[in-house]
């Protein structure tokens, strides 16, 4: 059985420090939080996915959702590879949050056909070849209410197995209904 926080569990209030030094409350007392666990800064699969989130960030924010993205990377790596993203980017090089939320790794994470396709589409020009925490991380998504309760979650089974923007918005609508 996987350890970690699941639907119905409560996330203890905390402030996470972004790579640029800002404090982000999780949970956020005024809106939902989409807490994403990505692999590593400079991951082509993550970069492709996060570009889709960035393109629709205004729509996500208008729906009352704060995006918070965690990488098992250092702040220096994050500023180099993800410093221009329009939402909170948090480094967790010791994987403390990954452990708390039950987000794991898999030697097969990049061998799934969808992961391989996304890796090629994500580009290889700016890949971090020696990332902190390694290459074998799995993604995960958590939707957290203002009271800290986990409303929905998904732990990926391969490197490109995460919620789309449409899925985040659908979960948000169902929670507000």
ZITA-V56986 format. One record per backbone hydrogen bond with DSSP energy under -1.0 kcal/mol. CO is the residue of the C=O (numbers start at 1). NH is the residue of the N-H. E is the energy in kcal/mol with one decimal. If there is no record, write none. Layout:
CO:NH:E  CO:NH:E
This chain:
6:9:-2.5  9:150:-3.1  14:26:-2.7  16:24:-2.6  18:21:-1.9  22:18:-3.1  24:16:-2.9  26:14:-1.5  32:66:-2.8  33:144:-2.9  34:68:-2.3  35:142:-1.9  36:70:-3.3  37:140:-1.8  39:72:-1.7  40:43:-1.9  42:128:-1.0  43:47:-2.8  44:48:-1.9  45:49:-2.1  46:50:-3.2  47:51:-1.8  48:52:-1.2  49:53:-1.5  50:54:-2.7  51:55:-2.3  54:57:-1.3  56:60:-2.1  57:61:-2.8  58:62:-2.5  59:63:-1.1  60:65:-1.5  61:64:-1.9  64:32:-2.0  66:34:-2.7  67:88:-1.2  68:36:-3.0  69:90:-3.3  70:38:-3.3  71:73:-1.5  71:92:-2.5  74:78:-2.4  75:79:-2.9  76:80:-1.6  77:81:-2.6  78:82:-3.3  82:85:-1.5  88:69:-2.7  89:19:-2.6  90:71:-2.5  92:95:-2.0  95:99:-2.3  96:100:-2.3  97:101:-2.5  98:103:-3.0  104:138:-1.9  106:109:-1.7  108:111:-1.6  109:159:-3.2  112:116:-2.4  113:117:-2.4  114:118:-2.4  115:119:-2.4  116:120:-1.9  117:121:-2.4  118:122:-2.7  131:134:-1.9  136:106:-2.7  139:156:-2.7  140:37:-3.3  141:154:-2.6  142:35:-2.6  143:151:-3.0  143:152:-1.1  144:33:-2.4  145:148:-2.3  148:11:-3.2  149:145:-2.8  150:8:-3.0  152:143:-2.7  154:141:-2.8  158:161:-1.4  164:168:-2.1  165:169:-2.6  166:170:-2.1  167:171:-2.5  168:172:-2.2  169:173:-2.6  170:174:-2.3  171:175:-1.7  172:176:-1.6
